[in-house]
């Protein structure tokens, strides 16, 4: 397995998805894990999970807003989508790590690493590309939600990503997507490729025994552009409509990267941030309502699965709930505009039993469809059948 982020600690959608696949294959195979890492340090994995873990160290990148703008401006001019360039150029190092080895299966996590297909084909009988998002769709939606130079850059990156997706996805024996809707969109881009749906999922976990607090929670990585846009939509459009009617309520933004959104906070407004924390689950479980106000993105949202696992009521935009087994009014409330979103939240705040019913239905959906065991069961048949149909590219 080759990936650009560690599967542990289990904090964030990328880590959960990668970890679930590591655990799945480790049940019946020896797994060698190769990670790109700026720190150069291996991930702290459960003992015995993998046979070996090796790290390809990345150069240090500044994380400030201006540094990111400059990097993306250079990518725009060079015609390279974001993060593809971040992990490129390490083919010789990769070869040294797998020298004289042969594998039944090679798995690439994230499309950013997809250009390593040539290296994977050298040593792997079959290959899987695991798409956490569709990058072209993600960029296009960010462009639609933005404006000015940023939107123009996102549109160019969407076109560049789509070209790469059409070229690279068919080279893999199988491509995994997070949902049926992602699979349909990917098939429209690369109809020659083989696709299977592997849903995002969480290890089974009981809701912690904590009482509700008078707080709304939005859990996210606020270094990520769709989440920054969602925070702006929430703080400027939705929250003012709610807090005037519910003066006792607080808005809590849970997750790393709060420095990227603090400029959005009006003075004397009841907004709390946690910054990076090891486990967001207890904070989610204490919320009266969990919010997912995304206007851009791709894949499926771990933040909704975490809320369901915690048996908490969720209000989300339709885009945030895309690809999940949602039932409007049963396990989630959906709203697109700021006014409708605020109204849905306010109605639930006035209806404790309604919140409880919504949370219980979400918990049932989680248990039935989105635990690791359930996801693995779904993958067992689909993966074996579709891999058996794939062309064996292995050469001695």
N, C-alpha and C positions, 0 to 999 in steps of 0.2 A: 504494500500500500504506500502510495506517495501522496503527501498532502501538505498544504501551506499553513496549517494551524494544528495545534495539539488537540487530541481528543479529551484530555484531562488538563485542568479541572473541568467538570461538567457545568459550564457557565456560558450559555449562549447557544443559538441554534446550530452553528457550524460544529461546535464541539459535540453536542448531543448526537447529531447525525453521523459524524465520523466515528464516535465511540460506539454507536449502535452497530455499525458495520464491522468494526474491529471485533466486538464481542460475538457477533454472529459467526464470522468466519473462524474465530479462535475456537469455536465449539468442535470443529472437525478438521482443522488444518493448522499447520505451523505458519505463523504470520510474521513477516519481517516488515517493520515500519520505518519509512524514511520521511523525515519532516524537514521542511524549510523553517528556519527560526532565526530571528534577529538576535536573540540572546545567545544562541549556540548551545543552549542547555536542553537535555532531553525532557520529555514530558514525564510527570510523576504518575505512572500507570499502576494499576493493581498488579501485585506480584504474579508472575507467570502468565500474564495475558498474552504477551507476544514473545516470539523466539528471540528477536533482536530489535533494537531501536537505534537508528543512526540519524544524525542531524547534519543538514547542509546549512551553514551559517550565511545569513543574508547581511549585506551592509546596513548600517544604521540609517534610518530615515527619520527626519524631523516630523513631529506630529502636529505642529501648529497649523492654524488655518491658512496662513499665507504660504507656508511651505507646501501645503497640499495644492493650493491654487497654482503655484509655480510648476509643480510636478505635472499636474493635469494639462497645463498650457503646453508644456513640452511634448506630452503625449499627443495632444491635439495636432501639433505641428508635424510630429513624426508619423502620425497615423497608427498609433498603438493604443489599444483599449487599456483602461486602468487595470493594474495588477498582473496583467500578462507579462509586462516587462519586469515586474518586481521579482519574479521567480525564474526568469529566463536566463540562459547563458551558463547553466551549471551542468551541461550534458557530460563533460569529462568527469566531474566529481561523481555524478550519478553512476557512470560506468564503473568507476573504481569501487563503489560501494556494492555493486552487484556482480563484480567480475567472477567469471567461472560458475555462476549460479544459473539454475533454470527453474522456472515456476509454472505451476499449472494455471495460475491466474494472476494478473496484475490489475490493481485497482487504483485509479486516479481520483482524488478528491478535489472538487471544484474545477470549473472550467479554466481557471487561471493556469492550471498545470496541464491542461489538455495537449499543448504542443509537445509534451514529452512522449507522445504515442510512439514515435520512432524508436526511442530508447526502450520503451516497454515491450515493443514487438520483438526486439532482439533476444529477450530472455523469457518471455511469457507466452504460453500456448494460447491463451485467450485474455482479453482485456475488457475492463469495465470502466466507464466514465460515470462518476456519480455527480450529477448536477444538483447543487444546493439551490441555485437560481438559474434562470435563463438570462444571461447577461444582456443580450440585446433587448429583451422585454424590460428588464430592470432599468436600463439606460433610457429607453424610450418613454417609460412612465415617469421617470425623474424629470425628463425634458418637459413632458406635458404638465407636470406639477410646478415647474419652475418658470423662469423668465430670463431675458437678457443673455449675457455671455455664457452663464452657467448652463442654461437650457440649450444654447447652440452647441456647446461642448458635448452635452449629453446626447444630442441627436447624432453628432458625428461618431461618438463612441458606440451608439446603438447600431449604426450602419457597419462600422468596423467589426463589431462583435458578431453581427449576423453573418458577415462574410466568413469569419473564422469558424463559426458554428457549423455552417453549411459544409465547410471543407473538412473539419476535424471529426465531427460526431460520427460520420459513416465509417471512419477508420477503426472505431472500437467495435469489439464483438457485441457489446451491449451497452446501452446508455440508461442509467437510472434517473427517474425524475421524481419529484416529491408529490405529485398529484396527477390525476387524469388530465386536468386542464393544462398543466405544464407539458405533459406528453403530447397532447394535441398541438400545442404551439410549437414544440420542438420538431414534431413530424412535418409540420408545414415548412419549416426551415430546411430540414434534412430528411426528405422522404425515404432515402435509401438506408437510413440508419435503423437499427433495432432498438426498441424502447420497452422498458418495464417500469411499473410504478412501485416505488419503495417509499412509503409515507414517512414523514418526520414522526418521531415517537419519543417517549420518555420511559425510563425504567419505572416499574410500578412503585408507587409511593403513596402513603396514606396522608390525608390532610392533617397538618399539625394541629394540636389542640389549643388554638389561640382564638381569642374573642375578636369580633369585628371592631375596628377603630373607625372613627368618623373621617375616613380618608378615601380618596380615589387614587388608584395606582396605575401608572403607565410604566411598564418594565421594558427596557431596551438598552442597546448599545448606542449611545448618543454621539459616537464618532461616525456613525453610518448615515449617509445622506438621507435615505428615506425616513429614518427615525428623527433626524433633525427637522425635516419638513413636517413630520407628524407632530413633533413638540411645538412647532410654531403654530400649526393649525389648532392644537389643543389650547395653548396658552393665550393666543390672541383672539381666537374665534369662539371656542367652546367654553372655556373656563369662566370668562366674565359673565356668561349667561347663567351659569350654575351657582357661582359663589354669592351672587347677590341674593338669591333665593334661599341659600343654605349657608348662613354665616358661620356655622360651627364646623364646616367641612374644610379639610385640607387636601391639597393636591400633592401627591408624592411621586417623584420621578426616580425610578429605581434602576441603577446601572451605571456603568463607567461612561466617561466622556461628558460629564455635566458641564465641564468648562466650555464646550462647544455650543451650549444653549443658554448659558446664564445671561447673555446679552438680551435674550428675549423676555426676561422677567421684568414686569412692571414693579415699581416701588410699592412697598407696603401690601404686597399680595401674598396670600397664604400658600406658598409653594415650597416644598422640602425636596432635597436631593440626598441620595445616599452615597453617590460615587460608586466606585468598584467595590463590590462585596462578593464574598466567596459563594454564598447561596442566596439567591433571590426568592426562593420558595416561601420562607416564612413571612417576608414582607408582602408577597402577593396574597398569602392566606389571611392576612390581617385586614385586607381592603374590604370595604363595603361593596365596591364595584371595581372591576379591572377594565381598563380602557385600552383599545387598540385603534387609534385614530389615523391609520396610515392612508396616504393618498398616492403612494408610489411603492413599488417593490415587486418581487417575484418569489416563487416558491410558496411555502406555507409557513405560518407564524407559530414559532415555539411559544411565544408569549400567551397565545390563546390556549395552547395545550397545557401550559403550566397553570393557568387560571382554572381550566376544567379539572385538572388533577387536584387542585386545592379546593374544589367544589365552590368556586366563587362565580358570581354573576358577571357576565361579560357584555360590554357594549362595544361594537366595532363597526368600522366602515365595511361595505361589501368587499372592497379590494383586500382588506386585512384578513377577511375570512375566506378568501378565494382558495379553492382546492380542498377545504375541510368539510366534514359531514355536518354542516350547520343546518339547523331547523329554526327559522326565524320565529321568535316568540316562545320557543321550547327550550333550546339550550344556549341561545344567544339573542341579543337584540342588535339589529343592524340599522345604521343611519348614515347617510352621505353628507348632508349639509350640517353646518355648525348648529343651526337652530334645532333640527331634528335630533341630532346627537345629544344636545343638552336636554331636550325634552325627554328622551328615552332614559337618560341618567336620572333626571329629576323624578320621573315617575317611579323608578325602581327605589330611589332613596325614600320615597313615601310608602313603599310597599315591602316591608321586611319579609313577608311570606312569599311574595313574588320573587324576591332575590333568592330566597332559599330554594324555591322550586327550580329556578333557572340554574343555580349552582349545582343542584343535585342531578339535573338532567345532563349538564356538562360533564360531571363526574362519571356518569354512566356511559356517555359517549367516549370519554377517555379510556375507560376500562374495556369497552367493547372493541375499540378500533386503534387506539394510539399508544398502547404500551409496547415495549420492545418485543415481548413475546408474541403479541398480536401481529406486529409488523413482520417479524421473522417468519411466522406461520404463512403469511401472505406471500412472502418472498420465496419460500421453499419451492413451491411448485413452479412459479413463474420463472424464477432464476434458472432452475435446472432445465426446463423445457427450452427457454430461449437461448441459453448458452449451448445446449446440444445442437441447436439449429445453426449456430454461428459458424462462420468459416474458421477453421483451425489454421492460424498463421504461423504456428510454431515450426521452426527449422532447427535441426541439430547444429 
